[in-house]
Amino acid sequence: MLSLEILLAFLIVFAIAAACARYNQLYRLPLGFAYQDVWSVNLTGGAGREVKLDGAVFDRFKRSLAAMPQIENVAYSTFSPYQRQTMRTDFVPPGGGARIEADMLDASDDYFQVTGMRLLEGRWYSAVDDGAATVPVVITRSLAEKLYPGQSAVGREFSDSEPDAKKPRMLKVTGVIEAFRSHGELMTPVHFIFLRFAPPASDADVNTIMLKVRPGTERAFEEALVRQLKLVRNDLSYAVAPLPELRASRLREDLTPLVIMAVIAAFMLAMVGFGLFGVLWQNTTQRIPEIGLRRAIGASRAQIYGQIIGEQLLLSSAAMAVALMLLVQLPITGALGASLNWQVFLTAAALSMAVIYLISLLCSLYPGWRASRLSPTEALHYE
């Protein structure tokens, strides 16, 4: 029963440690954009209805906002980073094969400058692509390698339409970026496609304005910004949000379940600790004659102390070995995908073992000290 209790405690700690290790791993990966000094403005109609704007309105918005001294650049996109919105497509790669799934976003030419993105290869789409028969796109490196392994993707074309479509939409790669994780630092990397939005030629449902503001722009600028927007379209509602605020909110939302799990795990580990302490106390009391005999034949207090602690650590090791034999099947089979890769597994295993060993050590210190303080005469006459 003691081994089972330790095994269950190890599994609980492992789950928390694996989540923390995975979040740490994701946090260190390239985000793909800069959020500092970037604001988003979401446009909606009455009662939260989405709006459909024409090219003239987009042009008026851009000219009006660009005239404000606090704004350095203006762009448009379907939605802004850190929001819980996703557009996804899947398509058959050139030459056939399994379908590839990718997230996508309609964005204007200035979007990449507003968000501080960097090219690995090729160029950003721009006005030179006006009138092109294909849709200019910028894709992530992972998608480029998937589409054209070992080759450059720049200048190549592919379609995201069904293979039997009468008029398939052709996409042409103009540039390749490292990555883009629209949901923030804790998002699992995905293939990503940026499609050029150039009104009035584009008919995408774009209702987000992205603004690059001057460093040090205060939140109070929102009032003047909304007034300027109202001068263009007074019938719309404008939700202004600096990306740093959206980022902080998204991180809180993503980390809240982990914090709740950690609090529950802490209470459960405290219960396990008290249980181990009680069992060890009882076990030591039942073994007083044995301990007295060892002391009578010459065992020192340190040896008795080491025996009690060593036995507990050995018991913990046996329980954790069984748990690890079960858990190691997850990265081997890939049941949880990238969420539990080998790096995460090894980190979580090491952290979990350290926690269980620490709990076992703390729980065995006092029973071991008590056993080492027994006198041989008192122990041999105990009943």
C-alpha positions as a Markdown table, in Angstrom:
| # | Residue | x | y | z |
|---|---|---|---|---|
| 1 | Met | 0.0 | 0.0 | 0.0 |
| 2 | Leu | 2.9 | 2.3 | 0.7 |
| 3 | Ser | 4.4 | 1.6 | -2.7 |
| 4 | Leu | 1.0 | 2.2 | -4.4 |
| 5 | Glu | 0.7 | 5.6 | -2.6 |
| 6 | Ile | 4.1 | 6.7 | -3.7 |
| 7 | Leu | 3.4 | 5.5 | -7.3 |
| 8 | Leu | 0.2 | 7.6 | -7.4 |
| 9 | Ala | 2.0 | 10.6 | -6.0 |
| 10 | Phe | 4.7 | 10.2 | -8.6 |
| 11 | Leu | 2.1 | 10.1 | -11.4 |
| 12 | Ile | 0.5 | 13.3 | -10.1 |
| 13 | Val | 3.8 | 15.2 | -9.9 |
| 14 | Phe | 4.8 | 13.9 | -13.3 |
| 15 | Ala | 1.7 | 15.3 | -14.9 |
| 16 | Ile | 2.3 | 18.8 | -13.5 |
| 17 | Ala | 6.1 | 18.6 | -14.2 |
| 18 | Ala | 5.4 | 17.5 | -17.8 |
| 19 | Ala | 3.0 | 20.4 | -18.4 |
| 20 | Cys | 5.5 | 22.9 | -16.9 |
| 21 | Ala | 8.3 | 21.5 | -19.0 |
| 22 | Arg | 6.3 | 21.6 | -22.2 |
| 23 | Tyr | 5.2 | 25.2 | -21.5 |
| 24 | Asn | 8.8 | 26.2 | -20.9 |
| 25 | Gln | 9.8 | 24.5 | -24.1 |
| 26 | Leu | 7.1 | 26.3 | -26.1 |
| 27 | Tyr | 7.9 | 29.7 | -24.5 |
| 28 | Arg | 11.5 | 29.5 | -25.7 |
| 29 | Leu | 10.5 | 28.7 | -29.3 |
| 30 | Pro | 10.4 | 31.6 | -31.9 |
| 31 | Leu | 7.2 | 33.5 | -31.8 |
| 32 | Gly | 7.5 | 35.0 | -35.2 |
| 33 | Phe | 6.4 | 38.5 | -34.5 |
| 34 | Ala | 6.9 | 41.4 | -32.1 |
| 35 | Tyr | 4.1 | 42.6 | -29.9 |
| 36 | Gln | 5.7 | 45.7 | -28.4 |
| 37 | Asp | 4.2 | 49.0 | -29.5 |
| 38 | Val | 1.5 | 47.2 | -31.6 |
| 39 | Trp | -2.2 | 47.8 | -31.1 |
| 40 | Ser | -5.2 | 46.1 | -32.7 |
| 41 | Val | -8.6 | 47.6 | -33.4 |
| 42 | Asn | -11.5 | 45.2 | -34.0 |
| 43 | Leu | -14.4 | 46.6 | -36.1 |
| 44 | Thr | -17.9 | 45.4 | -35.5 |
| 45 | Gly | -21.4 | 46.6 | -36.5 |
| 46 | Gly | -24.4 | 47.0 | -34.3 |
| 47 | Ala | -25.0 | 44.2 | -31.7 |
| 48 | Gly | -21.5 | 42.7 | -32.4 |
| 49 | Arg | -22.3 | 41.9 | -36.1 |
| 50 | Glu | -19.3 | 41.5 | -38.4 |
| 51 | Val | -18.9 | 44.1 | -41.1 |
| 52 | Lys | -18.0 | 44.0 | -44.8 |
| 53 | Leu | -16.1 | 47.0 | -45.9 |
| 54 | Asp | -15.2 | 48.1 | -49.4 |
| 55 | Gly | -11.8 | 49.2 | -50.7 |
| 56 | Ala | -12.6 | 52.9 | -50.4 |
| 57 | Val | -13.3 | 52.6 | -46.7 |
| 58 | Phe | -10.1 | 50.7 | -46.0 |
| 59 | Asp | -8.2 | 53.5 | -47.9 |
| 60 | Arg | -9.9 | 56.2 | -45.9 |
| 61 | Phe | -9.1 | 54.4 | -42.6 |
| 62 | Lys | -5.4 | 54.1 | -43.5 |
| 63 | Arg | -5.0 | 57.7 | -44.6 |
| 64 | Ser | -6.9 | 59.0 | -41.6 |
| 65 | Leu | -4.9 | 57.0 | -39.1 |
| 66 | Ala | -1.5 | 57.5 | -40.8 |
| 67 | Ala | -2.0 | 61.3 | -40.3 |
| 68 | Met | -1.9 | 60.9 | -36.5 |
| 69 | Pro | 1.5 | 61.5 | -35.0 |
| 70 | Gln | 1.4 | 58.6 | -32.6 |
| 71 | Ile | 0.9 | 56.1 | -35.4 |
| 72 | Glu | 3.9 | 54.9 | -37.5 |
| 73 | Asn | 2.1 | 52.3 | -39.8 |
| 74 | Val | -1.3 | 50.8 | -40.5 |
| 75 | Ala | -2.2 | 47.3 | -41.7 |
| 76 | Tyr | -5.3 | 45.0 | -41.9 |
| 77 | Ser | -5.8 | 41.4 | -41.0 |
| 78 | Thr | -8.6 | 38.9 | -40.4 |
| 79 | Phe | -7.8 | 38.9 | -36.7 |
| 80 | Ser | -5.0 | 40.0 | -34.4 |
| 81 | Pro | -2.5 | 37.8 | -32.5 |
| 82 | Tyr | -3.3 | 36.4 | -29.1 |
| 83 | Gln | -7.1 | 36.2 | -29.9 |
| 84 | Arg | -8.9 | 32.9 | -29.8 |
| 85 | Gln | -9.6 | 32.8 | -33.5 |
| 86 | Thr | -8.3 | 30.4 | -36.1 |
| 87 | Met | -8.6 | 30.0 | -39.8 |
| 88 | Arg | -7.5 | 26.7 | -41.2 |
| 89 | Thr | -7.2 | 25.0 | -44.5 |
| 90 | Asp | -5.9 | 21.7 | -45.8 |
| 91 | Phe | -4.7 | 20.8 | -49.2 |
| 92 | Val | -3.0 | 18.1 | -51.3 |
| 93 | Pro | 0.7 | 19.0 | -51.8 |
| 94 | Pro | 2.2 | 19.3 | -55.3 |
| 95 | Gly | 2.8 | 15.8 | -56.7 |
| 96 | Gly | 0.1 | 14.3 | -54.4 |
| 97 | Gly | 0.4 | 12.6 | -51.1 |
| 98 | Ala | -1.3 | 13.0 | -47.7 |
| 99 | Arg | -3.2 | 16.3 | -47.2 |
| 100 | Ile | -1.4 | 19.0 | -45.3 |
| 101 | Glu | -3.2 | 21.1 | -42.7 |
| 102 | Ala | -2.2 | 24.7 | -42.1 |
| 103 | Asp | -3.5 | 27.8 | -40.3 |
| 104 | Met | -4.0 | 30.9 | -42.4 |
| 105 | Leu | -4.5 | 34.6 | -42.2 |
| 106 | Asp | -5.5 | 37.3 | -44.7 |
| 107 | Ala | -3.2 | 40.3 | -44.2 |
| 108 | Ser | -2.3 | 43.5 | -46.0 |
| 109 | Asp | 1.1 | 44.4 | -47.4 |
| 110 | Asp | 2.1 | 46.4 | -44.3 |
| 111 | Tyr | 1.2 | 43.7 | -41.8 |
| 112 | Phe | 4.8 | 42.3 | -41.7 |
| 113 | Gln | 6.3 | 45.7 | -41.0 |
| 114 | Val | 3.7 | 46.5 | -38.3 |
| 115 | Thr | 4.4 | 43.2 | -36.5 |
| 116 | Gly | 8.1 | 43.3 | -36.9 |
| 117 | Met | 8.4 | 40.0 | -38.8 |
| 118 | Arg | 11.5 | 38.8 | -40.5 |
| 119 | Leu | 12.1 | 37.0 | -43.7 |
| 120 | Leu | 14.3 | 33.9 | -44.1 |
| 121 | Glu | 14.0 | 33.8 | -47.9 |
| 122 | Gly | 12.3 | 35.6 | -50.8 |
| 123 | Arg | 10.3 | 38.8 | -50.3 |
| 124 | Trp | 7.2 | 40.1 | -48.8 |
| 125 | Tyr | 4.2 | 40.4 | -51.1 |
| 126 | Ser | 3.5 | 44.0 | -52.2 |
| 127 | Ala | 2.0 | 46.2 | -54.9 |
| 128 | Val | 4.2 | 44.5 | -57.5 |
| 129 | Asp | 1.8 | 41.5 | -57.1 |
| 130 | Asp | -1.2 | 43.6 | -58.2 |
| 131 | Gly | -3.1 | 41.9 | -61.0 |
| 132 | Ala | -1.3 | 38.5 | -60.5 |
| 133 | Ala | -3.3 | 35.4 | -61.6 |
| 134 | Thr | -2.2 | 33.7 | -58.4 |
| 135 | Val | -2.6 | 34.7 | -54.8 |
| 136 | Pro | 0.7 | 35.8 | -53.3 |
| 137 | Val | 1.5 | 34.1 | -50.0 |
| 138 | Val | 4.1 | 34.0 | -47.3 |
| 139 | Ile | 4.6 | 30.7 | -45.5 |
| 140 | Thr | 6.5 | 29.3 | -42.6 |
| 141 | Arg | 9.6 | 27.3 | -43.0 |
| 142 | Ser | 8.0 | 24.1 | -41.7 |
| 143 | Leu | 5.3 | 24.3 | -44.4 |
| 144 | Ala | 8.0 | 25.1 | -47.1 |
| 145 | Glu | 9.9 | 22.0 | -46.1 |
| 146 | Lys | 6.8 | 19.9 | -46.1 |
| 147 | Leu | 5.8 | 21.1 | -49.6 |
| 148 | Tyr | 9.2 | 21.1 | -51.2 |
| 149 | Pro | 11.6 | 19.0 | -49.1 |
| 150 | Gly | 15.2 | 19.9 | -49.8 |
| 151 | Gln | 14.2 | 22.7 | -52.3 |
| 152 | Ser | 13.5 | 26.4 | -52.2 |
| 153 | Ala | 9.8 | 27.2 | -52.0 |
| 154 | Val | 10.1 | 30.8 | -53.3 |
| 155 | Gly | 8.4 | 31.3 | -56.6 |
| 156 | Arg | 6.6 | 27.9 | -56.5 |
| 157 | Glu | 2.8 | 27.5 | -56.8 |
| 158 | Phe | 0.3 | 25.2 | -55.1 |
| 159 | Ser | -3.4 | 25.0 | -54.6 |
| 160 | Asp | -5.6 | 24.9 | -51.5 |
| 161 | Ser | -8.6 | 23.8 | -53.5 |
| 162 | Glu | -10.0 | 20.3 | -53.9 |
| 163 | Pro | -8.2 | 18.2 | -56.5 |
| 164 | Asp | -11.3 | 18.0 | -58.6 |
| 165 | Ala | -12.2 | 21.7 | -58.4 |
| 166 | Lys | -13.1 | 23.3 | -61.8 |
| 167 | Lys | -11.3 | 26.5 | -61.0 |
| 168 | Pro | -8.7 | 25.8 | -58.3 |
| 169 | Arg | -7.2 | 28.7 | -56.4 |
| 170 | Met | -3.5 | 28.9 | -57.0 |
| 171 | Leu | -1.1 | 30.3 | -54.4 |
| 172 | Lys | 2.4 | 31.5 | -55.2 |
| 173 | Val | 5.1 | 31.6 | -52.5 |
| 174 | Thr | 6.8 | 35.0 | -52.4 |
| 175 | Gly | 8.6 | 34.6 | -49.0 |
| 176 | Val | 9.4 | 32.2 | -46.2 |
| 177 | Ile | 9.5 | 33.1 | -42.5 |
| 178 | Glu | 10.7 | 31.1 | -39.5 |
| 179 | Ala | 7.4 | 30.7 | -37.6 |
| 180 | Phe | 4.2 | 32.4 | -36.7 |
| 181 | Arg | 2.3 | 31.4 | -33.5 |
| 182 | Ser | -0.8 | 33.5 | -33.6 |
| 183 | His | -2.1 | 32.3 | -30.2 |
| 184 | Gly | 1.1 | 33.3 | -28.3 |
| 185 | Glu | 4.1 | 31.9 | -26.6 |
| 186 | Leu | 2.3 | 28.7 | -25.3 |
| 187 | Met | 0.9 | 27.7 | -28.7 |
| 188 | Thr | 2.2 | 24.5 | -30.3 |
| 189 | Pro | 3.9 | 25.4 | -33.6 |
| 190 | Val | 1.8 | 24.9 | -36.7 |
| 191 | His | 2.2 | 25.4 | -40.5 |
| 192 | Phe | 1.1 | 28.9 | -41.4 |
| 193 | Ile | 0.1 | 30.7 | -44.6 |
| 194 | Phe | -0.3 | 34.5 | -45.0 |
| 195 | Leu | -2.6 | 35.4 | -48.0 |
| 196 | Arg | -2.4 | 38.8 | -49.5 |
| 197 | Phe | -5.2 | 41.1 | -48.7 |
| 198 | Ala | -5.3 | 44.0 | -51.2 |
| 199 | Pro | -8.7 | 45.8 | -51.4 |
| 200 | Pro | -10.7 | 46.1 | -53.6 |
| 201 | Ala | -9.2 | 43.1 | -55.4 |
| 202 | Ser | -9.5 | 40.9 | -52.3 |
| 203 | Asp | -12.8 | 39.9 | -51.0 |
| 204 | Ala | -11.7 | 38.4 | -47.6 |
| 205 | Asp | -13.7 | 39.2 | -44.4 |
| 206 | Val | -11.1 | 41.5 | -42.8 |
| 207 | Asn | -12.2 | 43.5 | -39.8 |
| 208 | Thr | -9.1 | 44.1 | -37.8 |
| 209 | Ile | -6.8 | 47.1 | -38.0 |
| 210 | Met | -3.2 | 46.6 | -36.8 |
| 211 | Leu | -1.3 | 49.7 | -35.7 |
| 212 | Lys | 2.3 | 50.3 | -35.1 |
| 213 | Val | 2.4 | 53.1 | -32.6 |
| 214 | Arg | 5.4 | 55.2 | -31.4 |
| 215 | Pro | 7.3 | 53.8 | -28.4 |
| 216 | Gly | 5.9 | 55.2 | -25.1 |
| 217 | Thr | 2.3 | 55.7 | -26.4 |
| 218 | Glu | 0.0 | 55.7 | -23.4 |
| 219 | Arg | -3.3 | 53.8 | -23.1 |
| 220 | Ala | -5.0 | 57.2 | -23.0 |
| 221 | Phe | -4.4 | 57.5 | -26.7 |
| 222 | Glu | -7.3 | 55.2 | -27.2 |
| 223 | Glu | -9.8 | 58.0 | -26.8 |
| 224 | Ala | -8.3 | 60.1 | -29.6 |
| 225 | Leu | -7.9 | 57.0 | -31.7 |
| 226 | Val | -11.6 | 56.1 | -31.5 |
| 227 | Arg | -12.6 | 59.7 | -32.3 |
| 228 | Gln | -10.5 | 59.6 | -35.4 |
| 229 | Leu | -12.0 | 56.2 | -36.4 |
| 230 | Lys | -15.5 | 57.6 | -35.9 |
| 231 | Leu | -14.8 | 60.4 | -38.4 |
| 232 | Val | -14.5 | 57.7 | -41.0 |
| 233 | Arg | -17.4 | 55.4 | -40.0 |
| 234 | Asn | -19.6 | 56.5 | -37.2 |
| 235 | Asp | -21.8 | 53.5 | -37.4 |
| 236 | Leu | -19.2 | 51.0 | -36.3 |
| 237 | Ser | -18.0 | 49.9 | -32.9 |
| 238 | Tyr | -14.2 | 49.8 | -32.2 |
| 239 | Ala | -12.5 | 47.6 | -29.7 |
| 240 | Val | -9.0 | 48.8 | -29.1 |
| 241 | Ala | -6.4 | 46.6 | -27.5 |
| 242 | Pro | -2.6 | 46.9 | -27.2 |
| 243 | Leu | -1.0 | 43.6 | -28.0 |
| 244 | Pro | 1.0 | 43.6 | -24.7 |
| 245 | Glu | -2.4 | 43.6 | -22.9 |
| 246 | Leu | -3.7 | 40.8 | -25.1 |
| 247 | Arg | -0.6 | 38.8 | -24.5 |
| 248 | Ala | -0.8 | 39.2 | -20.7 |
| 249 | Ser | -4.5 | 38.2 | -20.7 |
| 250 | Arg | -3.8 | 35.1 | -22.9 |
| 251 | Leu | -0.9 | 34.0 | -20.7 |
| 252 | Arg | -3.2 | 34.2 | -17.7 |
| 253 | Glu | -5.9 | 32.2 | -19.4 |
| 254 | Asp | -3.4 | 29.5 | -20.6 |
| 255 | Leu | -1.7 | 29.2 | -17.2 |
| 256 | Thr | -4.8 | 29.2 | -15.1 |
| 257 | Pro | -5.6 | 25.4 | -15.6 |
| 258 | Leu | -2.0 | 24.6 | -14.7 |
| 259 | Val | -2.1 | 26.7 | -11.5 |
| 260 | Ile | -5.3 | 25.0 | -10.5 |
| 261 | Met | -3.8 | 21.6 | -11.1 |
| 262 | Ala | -0.7 | 22.6 | -9.1 |
| 263 | Val | -2.8 | 23.7 | -6.1 |
| 264 | Ile | -4.8 | 20.4 | -6.2 |
| 265 | Ala | -1.5 | 18.4 | -6.6 |
| 266 | Ala | 0.0 | 20.3 | -3.6 |
| 267 | Phe | -2.9 | 19.3 | -1.4 |
| 268 | Met | -2.7 | 15.7 | -2.6 |
| 269 | Leu | 1.1 | 15.6 | -2.0 |
| 270 | Ala | 0.6 | 17.0 | 1.5 |
| 271 | Met | -1.9 | 14.2 | 2.2 |
| 272 | Val | 0.6 | 11.7 | 0.8 |
| 273 | Gly | 3.3 | 13.1 | 3.0 |
| 274 | Phe | 1.2 | 12.8 | 6.1 |
| 275 | Gly | 0.3 | 9.3 | 5.1 |
| 276 | Leu | 3.9 | 8.3 | 4.6 |
| 277 | Phe | 4.9 | 9.9 | 7.9 |
| 278 | Gly | 2.2 | 8.0 | 9.8 |
| 279 | Val | 3.1 | 4.7 | 8.1 |
| 280 | Leu | 6.8 | 5.2 | 8.8 |
| 281 | Trp | 6.1 | 6.1 | 12.4 |
| 282 | Gln | 4.0 | 3.0 | 12.9 |
| 283 | Asn | 6.6 | 0.8 | 11.1 |
| 284 | Thr | 9.4 | 2.1 | 13.2 |
| 285 | Thr | 7.4 | 1.5 | 16.4 |
| 286 | Gln | 6.7 | -2.1 | 15.4 |
| 287 | Arg | 10.4 | -2.7 | 14.7 |
| 288 | Ile | 11.7 | -1.5 | 18.1 |
| 289 | Pro | 12.9 | -5.0 | 19.1 |
| 290 | Glu | 14.7 | -5.4 | 15.8 |
| 291 | Ile | 16.3 | -2.0 | 16.2 |
| 292 | Gly | 17.3 | -2.8 | 19.8 |
| 293 | Leu | 19.0 | -6.0 | 18.7 |
| 294 | Arg | 21.0 | -4.2 | 16.1 |
| 295 | Arg | 22.0 | -1.6 | 18.7 |
| 296 | Ala | 23.0 | -4.4 | 21.1 |
| 297 | Ile | 25.3 | -6.0 | 18.6 |
| 298 | Gly | 27.1 | -2.8 | 17.9 |
| 299 | Ala | 25.1 | -0.7 | 15.3 |
| 300 | Ser | 25.7 | 3.0 | 15.8 |
| 301 | Arg | 22.9 | 5.6 | 15.9 |
| 302 | Ala | 24.0 | 6.8 | 12.4 |
| 303 | Gln | 23.7 | 3.3 | 11.0 |
| 304 | Ile | 20.1 | 3.0 | 12.4 |
| 305 | Tyr | 19.3 | 6.4 | 11.1 |
| 306 | Gly | 20.7 | 5.6 | 7.6 |
| 307 | Gln | 18.8 | 2.2 | 7.6 |
| 308 | Ile | 15.4 | 3.9 | 8.1 |
| 309 | Ile | 16.0 | 6.6 | 5.5 |
| 310 | Gly | 17.6 | 4.1 | 3.1 |
| 311 | Glu | 14.7 | 1.7 | 3.3 |
| 312 | Gln | 12.3 | 4.5 | 2.5 |
| 313 | Leu | 14.3 | 5.8 | -0.4 |
| 314 | Leu | 14.6 | 2.2 | -1.7 |
| 315 | Leu | 10.9 | 1.7 | -1.5 |
| 316 | Ser | 10.3 | 5.0 | -3.3 |
| 317 | Ser | 12.7 | 4.0 | -6.0 |
| 318 | Ala | 10.9 | 0.7 | -6.6 |
| 319 | Ala | 7.5 | 2.5 | -6.9 |
| 320 | Met | 8.9 | 5.1 | -9.3 |
| 321 | Ala | 10.5 | 2.4 | -11.4 |
| 322 | Val | 7.1 | 0.8 | -12.0 |
| 323 | Ala | 5.6 | 4.2 | -12.8 |
| 324 | Leu | 8.3 | 5.0 | -15.3 |
| 325 | Met | 7.9 | 1.7 | -17.0 |
| 326 | Leu | 4.3 | 2.6 | -17.6 |
| 327 | Leu | 4.9 | 6.3 | -18.6 |
| 328 | Val | 7.8 | 5.6 | -21.0 |
| 329 | Gln | 5.3 | 4.0 | -23.3 |
| 330 | Leu | 3.8 | 7.5 | -24.1 |
| 331 | Pro | 6.8 | 9.0 | -25.9 |
| 332 | Ile | 7.7 | 5.7 | -27.4 |
| 333 | Thr | 4.3 | 5.3 | -29.0 |
| 334 | Gly | 3.8 | 9.1 | -29.6 |
| 335 | Ala | 0.4 | 8.9 | -28.0 |
| 336 | Leu | 0.5 | 12.5 | -26.9 |
| 337 | Gly | 2.4 | 13.8 | -29.9 |
| 338 | Ala | 4.8 | 16.7 | -29.4 |
| 339 | Ser | 3.2 | 17.5 | -26.0 |
| 340 | Leu | 5.3 | 14.7 | -24.4 |
| 341 | Asn | 8.4 | 14.5 | -26.5 |
| 342 | Trp | 11.6 | 12.9 | -25.1 |
| 343 | Gln | 13.0 | 16.2 | -23.8 |
| 344 | Val | 9.8 | 16.9 | -21.9 |
| 345 | Phe | 9.6 | 13.3 | -20.6 |
| 346 | Leu | 13.1 | 13.3 | -19.3 |
| 347 | Thr | 12.8 | 16.7 | -17.6 |
| 348 | Ala | 9.4 | 15.8 | -16.0 |
| 349 | Ala | 10.8 | 12.4 | -14.9 |
| 350 | Ala | 13.8 | 14.1 | -13.2 |
| 351 | Leu | 11.7 | 16.7 | -11.5 |
| 352 | Ser | 9.2 | 14.2 | -10.3 |
| 353 | Met | 11.8 | 11.9 | -8.9 |
| 354 | Ala | 13.4 | 14.8 | -7.1 |
| 355 | Val | 10.1 | 15.8 | -5.5 |
| 356 | Ile | 9.2 | 12.2 | -4.4 |
| 357 | Tyr | 12.7 | 11.6 | -3.0 |
| 358 | Leu | 12.5 | 14.9 | -1.1 |
| 359 | Ile | 9.1 | 14.0 | 0.3 |
| 360 | Ser | 10.3 | 10.6 | 1.3 |
| 361 | Leu | 13.4 | 12.0 | 2.9 |
| 362 | Leu | 11.4 | 14.6 | 4.9 |
| 363 | Cys | 8.9 | 12.0 | 6.0 |
| 364 | Ser | 11.6 | 9.6 | 7.2 |
| 365 | Leu | 13.8 | 12.1 | 9.1 |
| 366 | Tyr | 11.9 | 12.1 | 12.4 |
| 367 | Pro | 11.0 | 8.4 | 12.5 |
| 368 | Gly | 14.7 | 7.6 | 11.7 |
| 369 | Trp | 15.9 | 10.0 | 14.4 |
| 370 | Arg | 13.5 | 8.5 | 16.9 |
| 371 | Ala | 14.7 | 5.0 | 16.1 |
| 372 | Ser | 18.3 | 6.0 | 16.4 |
| 373 | Arg | 17.8 | 7.4 | 19.9 |
| 374 | Leu | 16.4 | 4.2 | 21.3 |
| 375 | Ser | 18.7 | 2.6 | 23.9 |
| 376 | Pro | 19.4 | -1.1 | 23.5 |
| 377 | Thr | 18.1 | -2.0 | 27.0 |
| 378 | Glu | 14.8 | -0.1 | 26.5 |
| 379 | Ala | 14.3 | -1.6 | 23.0 |
| 380 | Leu | 15.0 | -5.2 | 24.1 |
| 381 | His | 12.5 | -5.0 | 27.0 |
| 382 | Tyr | 9.9 | -3.3 | 24.8 |
| 383 | Glu | 6.4 | -4.9 | 24.8 |
